[in-house]
């Protein structure tokens, strides 16, 4: 298995090459946004991309600076500068310690098997958190889009954006708008070349030809970056608490960001990642990145999907991606200095728009009200307060509301006749089934609510099924399904249908049935013909189906 993941195939070569090209403008943009400069973004993409691919647990994953990690890095840089008054050697030393420590924390998390806990984060928390990150990125790019320096916090942006519009740099706004237009429209012409790269090159060349005086990236250090260990000795003691808090935040956020991308990669490649190994790889990558004062990052969803769709399946594709960026750093730094900041703002605005969870927003009025409320609360706290606080509060609210829901269900059940006894059906087991059904039908029993704590385990068991014709999912004992369980069921059904396996549901209770209808899983994925009140009715239908 290990040797296979290091095999170089044509798909891995083109996947890594394409991912590296896509990563270039994003790395530059995230570096500029962080306050450490475009080169810091490249350093992060190169070193994290290389070591996470080499040592991580998701062979097809591409790692580098991401929106969520850059948001925290930007805040951290601003906090340290506020302490010292400028970006001096003490500030750089504190950042180096912080980034390296964040990587070490991730290594400890991986070795402690904490990676498997990601499955217990409810979907509304993830949805609100990621959408909040998207909003932050968009807000922080509004000022660069009009040719001005951005405030460091979203609250400051909201408070000062209206007066800022009285001093718009028209050319900067035009370049930003043109960048966004190219990113969205160029794929309609061809998808052979990344539209982000086309936008970066085309608008930068246009600005050089026209000679407009708009803010640009400026000089980028060329050559292999120097180690920044020397600055560590100048870190004053007043940084220590802030360093520890920021490192813990970066480590936790990077773990969540990376493992969510790993799940996405699993769904596309039909593989299964090693969460704890992935954290170790991310930790080593971020620690090494920190030694060169590069910005920390995580598994990058868009770049990972680009790699996979271009044929990348093995970890060598991630290594190639890093090598491509290193070559660009060594030879093209002087040209990157000409890129207008408004162009990078346009790129990041599209990144922020892409992070927003439209699926979650679309279903807000249809999922349980508690899930919708949690998503909104997490989003608001993420944007205006603190990222980890948002996740913590979201988890707390989800746990409290879930316990209340289960208590209400239990109380209602005790007041009435046992709902399960009214089914009045013969219990079937695999041994009772006719021979042809044993070979072609799998029965899955769900006993209890399908919620965020169980959804991942259910999904993993179901999507592994193959070489059969039908899956019967028995839901007689499922009184409640939350948003996480709803989407886990949807993903499971889609995965089975891709393999040509039909899904049959039996015994749907009122709340799960209503949820499935509201988001059009019924009849969108499960037709009415595949719904049965009892297991016996389903078996009878199957017998007639085979006879026909």
N, C-alpha and C positions, 0 to 999 in steps of 0.2 A: 504493500500500500504506500509506504513512504517513498520508495523508488519511483512508483507510478506517478506520484504527485510532482516529481522533479523531471519527468520526461518533457522534452521540448517537442511540441507538435506545431504544425502550421497554424492551427487555431490559437495556440498559446502565444506564438510570436506576434500575430496580427492583433490579438486581444490586448497584449501588453503594450504594443506600439500605439494602438488607438487610445487606450486608457491613458497613456502618457501624454498624448496630444491634448486630450480632453482635460487632463489634470492641470496643464500648464496655466491657462488663464485663471482657473479657480485658485491655484496655489498663489499666484501673484496677487489676486484680489483679496484673498483671506490674509495674506501677509500685510498688505497695505491697511486693511481694516483693523488688524490687531494693534497697529501702532509701532510695530517693530520693523516694518519695511517689507517690500516685495520679496527680497532675498530670504527672509525668515520663513516665508511661506514655501518657497522652493526647498529650503533645507528640510522642513518638516515632511514635505511630500517625498523627498528622496530617501531620507534615513528611515522614517516610519514605514514608508512603502516597501523598502527593501527588507527590513528585519521582521515586520509583521507577516510578510509573504513567506519568508524563510522559516519562521518559527511558529506561526499561528496555526489555528485549528480549522480555518476555512480556506481550502486551497484556491478557490476562484476569487477570493476577496481582494479588492484594491483599497489600500489605506492611505490616508493623508489628511491634511487639514480639512475640517468639515465646518458647516455652519454653526452647530451647537458648540463645538469646542472653541471656535474662534470667538464666539460671543463671550464665553467665560474668560478666554485669554485676553480679550480687549479690556474687559473690566479689571482683570488682574494687573495688566500693564498700567492702566490709568490709576489704580490704587497705589501702586508702587511709586509712580511718578509724583503723585500727590504727597507722598512721604518725603521724597528726596528733592523735589522741585524740578527735576529734569531727568532725561534718559541718560544717566551717567553710569560709571563703572559699578557703583553700588546697586543701582537698579538692575543692570544686566546680571550682576552676580546673584541677586535675589531671585530673578526670573530663572536663571540656570538651575539654582537649587530647587525651586518650585517645580519646574518641569521634570527634572530628574526624579524628584521625590514622588511626583504623580505616577511616573512609570514604575517606580519601585512598589508603590501601593498596588498597582494593577498586577504586577507579578505576584505579590502576596495574595491578592484576591484569587488569582488563577490557581496557585498552589494550595489555597485553602478550600477549593471547590465551590467558590461563591458564584461562579458563572452560571451554574444551573438554576439559580434563583430568579433569573430574568423572566422565567415563564410565569411568575406570580405577580407581575405588574399588570394590572387591568388595562384593557384597551382604552377606556376613557382617559386614564392618566397619561398614557403614551400619546394619545391623540391631542389632548390639550397641551401637553409639553412640546410636541413637535410643531404644532401650529403656532404656539407662542414663540418658539425659536424663529419660525418663518416671519412672524410679525416684527420681531426685533431686528432681523437682518434688513427687512424692507425699510423700517424707520431710520436705522442708522445710515442708510444710503441715500436718503432724501437730500441731505445737504450736499454731498459730493455730486449728486446728479444736477445740482444747480450751480456748481462751481465753488462751493464753500466748504470749509472744514466742519466736520460733524461733531456735535457734542458727544460726550462719552456715554451718557445714559439715555434710555428711552424717555424718561420723564423730562429731561432737559430738551430733548428733541420736540416732544409734544408742546412744551411751553414756549419754545422759541421759533417754531417752524413758520408761523404766520408772519411775523416781522421779517423773517429771512426771505420770503417770497418777494419782498420789495427791492431786493438786490440780486436778481437772477442773472447769471452769466448765460446769455442766450446760446452761445456756441456749445457750452458744456451741456446744457439741457438738450440741444439738438443731437449731440454725439451720444448721449445716454439713450435718448428715444430711438435713434437709429440702431444702436446696439441691440436694444430689446426687440425691435422689429425684425432685424436679421436673424436673431436667435429663434424666433417663433416662425418666421416665414421661410427661411432657407430650407428646412427639412421638407417643405412641399416641393422643392425643386429636386433635391437629392439628399439622401441620408448617408452617402458614401463618405462625406467629410463632415466632421463635427461642426455644427452651426456656431457654437461658442467660439471656436478657433477662427472661423471665417469672420465673425463679427469683430473679434479682437484685431485681426490683421487689417481688414477693410477699413474700419473706422480710424484706426491708428494711422494708416497710410494717408487717409483723407485729411486728417488733422495736420500731418506733416506737410502735405502738398499745399494746403490752404494757409498754413503758417499762423494759425490763430493762437493767441496767448491764453491757453487754458492750463490749469494745474495738471502736471504729469507726475509719473512715478519718480523720476529722477534717477540718479546713479545707483546701479546695482553692483555690489562687489563681485568681481569675476574670479574664477579659479576655485579650487577646493576650499571650503570654509575652515577657518582656524578653530581649534578647541578653545572654549571660553572658561576653562577651569580657573585661570588666574584671577578672574573677577570675584570668585567665591569668597576669597579671604577678606574682601572689602565689604561684606554684607553686615550692616549694623544690627544690633540685637533687637531693635524695635520692629524689624521685619519678621521675626521668628513666628509669631502667632499668625500673622497674615499669610506667610508662606505655607504653614501647615493647613490652614483653612482652604486656601486656594488649591493646594495640591490634592487634598481629599475631594474637593468639588470636581476638579479635572479628572481624577481617577475614576470616580463614580460615574460621571457623565460620559467619559470615554468608553467605559464598560457597557453602559446602556446603549450608546450610539453604535458601537461595534457589533454587539450581539444582535441588535435589531436588524442590522444589515446582513449578518450571518443567516438569520432566519429567512430574509428575503432571498438570499443566494440559494439556500436549501430548497425553497419552494420552486425556484426556476430550474435548478440543476437536478432536482430529485435526489439530493444527497443529504447527509446529516453532518453538521459541523461538531467540533469538540469545543464547547464553550470555555472550559477552563484553560485549555491549550491556547485558544484564541486570546484570552486575557494575558497570558504569559508573553505571547508574541507581541501584542500591542504594548505591553509594559516595557519590554526590552527596546522596542522601536522608539517609544516616547522618551525613555531614559537617554538613549543615544542621541536623539534629536535635541534634547535639552542641553547636552554637552556642547553643542554647536550653536546654542541660542536660537534654534529653530522652533516654530510654534508647534505645540502638540496637536495630535489629531486622533482619528479613529477610522473604523471601516466606513468607506464612503459609498453610499447606496448607488448613486448615479454612475460613478466610475466603475463600480463592481458590475452593474448591469451592462454597461458598455463593453466591458471585458468579456462577459459571458456571451453576449449576443455576437461578439466578433470571433467567438470560438475558444476563448480562454477557459480552461477548466482546472489547470494545475497551478501550483504555487510559483512555477517559473514565470508565469505571465505577469505576476505582481513584481517579480524581480526585474523583468524587462522594462516594465513601466517606470521603475525607479532609475534604471540605467539611462533610459531615454531622457528623463528630466535632468540627470547629471550632465549628459552631453550638451543639452541646451544651456545649462548653467555655465558650463565651461566655455561655450563658444558664442552665445547670443545675448549675453547680459547687457551689452551696450545698446542693443536695439530695443530691448524691453524697457529701457529707461525712458523711451519716447511715448510710452502708452499713456493716454490721458486718464486721469482718475475717474472721469465721468464714464469712460468705457467700462472700467472695472465696476463702477456703481451699477451700470446697466446689467452686467453679468450677474452681480450678486442679487439684484432685485429679482431676476428670473429664478435664481436659486431659492430665494425666500418664498416666492410664489409657488415653486415646486414642492417645498416642504409642507405647505399648508395641507391639512387633512380634509380634502373636499368630501370624501366619503363620510367622515364623521359628521361634518356640518349638514350634509344632505339628509342624514338619518336622525338628526337631533330631535325632531318632532315624533319620531316613530319608535325609537329605542326607549327603554325604561327612563322615566324622568330623572331618577337619581343619577344614572349614567351621564345624561346630558348636563346636569348641574355640575357634576364633578369635572367634566371636560372644560366647561366655561370657567370654573374657579381656578383650575390648574393653568389654563391659558392666561388669565388675567395676572395671577401671581408670577408666572414665568416672565411675562412682559415687563411688569412694573416693580417686582420685588426681587426674587431670587430663584434660580432654576432648581436647586436641590430642595429648597423649602417647598416649592410647588409640588415636586414629586412626593415629598414626605407627607404633605397635607392631603394630596390626592389619595395616597395609599391609606392614610388614616380614615378619611371619609368613606372610601370604598369598603374598607373592612367593617366600619360601624354600620353603614347602610346595608351591607350584605347580611350581617348578623341580625339586624332588625327584620329584614325581609324573611330570613329563615325562621326567626322567632314567630313572626306573624303567620307563616305557613303552618308551622307546627301547632300553634294555638288553634287555627281554623280547622286543622285536621282532627284535633282532639274533640272539637265540638260536634263533629259530624261522623257519619259512618265512614269507616276506612275506605278511602277512594279506590284503593287497589282491589278490594274484595268485590267491587261491583263489576269487574271485568268478566268474571265467570267464564274463563276460557281454560282449555287444557294447556298445561305447561309443556312446551316442546323443548327437547334438548337435541344436541347434534346426533345422539345415538338413535333418536326416534325418527329422524328424517329419512326419506327414501334415498337410495343410493345415488341417483342422479343429482339430488339436491346437495348431498354431502360434497360432491366434487365441484359444484358450480355456485353454491350459495353460502355466504358467511353471515352469521347472526351476531350482531353487537348489542349487548345489553347496556343501557345507561341507567344507573341506579342513583338518583339524587339530582340536584340542580346542576346544570351545565354553566359554570361560572368561571371567572378568571383563574381560580386556583386549580381547576381541573382541565380547562380547555386545551392547554398545550399537550398534556398527556393523551387526551382523547384523539387529538389531531394526529399525533405521531403514530398511534396504533392504527388508525384508519388508513392513512395515506400509504402505509407499507403494504397494503393488500394488493394482490395482482393475480392474474391467471384465473379469474372467476368471472361469472356473468352478473351476479346480483349481490348486493349487501343490504341486509335488513337491519335497520337501526331501530331498536325497541325503546320507545320513549314513554312507556306507561308510568314510569316512576320518576319522570322529570317534571316537577311542578313549576320550575322557574328557569329561564335562560337570560343571562345578561348580555351586554353588547360584545364582550370578549368571546363568550360562548357562541354567540350568533355568528360572528365572523369566522371563528374556528370551524363551525359546522359548514359555513359557506365554502371555505378553502378546502375542506375535506371532500365535499361533494364535487367541487370543480376538479380536484386532483383525481378522484375516482372516474369521473366522466371522461377525462382525457385518456384514461386507459380503457375506455369502452365498458366500464362497469356501471350498471344502473343501480340507483339507490332507492330503497323502499322504506317508508317511515310508518311505524305502527304506534297506536295509542297516544297520539298527540293530545296533551292537555291544553286548556284554554290559553294560558299566558304564552307558552312557546308557540302555539299555532298562530296567535295574533301577531307575535313578533316576526315570524317567518313570512306572513302575508304582507306586513307593513313594508318590509324592505324587498319584497318581490322574490324571495326565495321560493315561495309558492305563489303562482305557478311558474316563475321564471326558471328555476332550476329543477324543482320537484313538481311534476305535473299532478293534477288531482287524481289521476288514475293510480298513482303510486303512493297514495295515502290510505291507510286502513285503520279502522277503529280497533281491531283486535289482531293479534298475531295469527290466529286461526284463519281469519279472512285472507290475510296475506298469503299464507301457505296454500290455501285453496286456489287463490288467483294464480299462483305460480304453477300449480299442477295443471290448471286449464291452459295456461300460457304454453307449457311444454307440449300438451296434447295438440294444441292448435298448430 
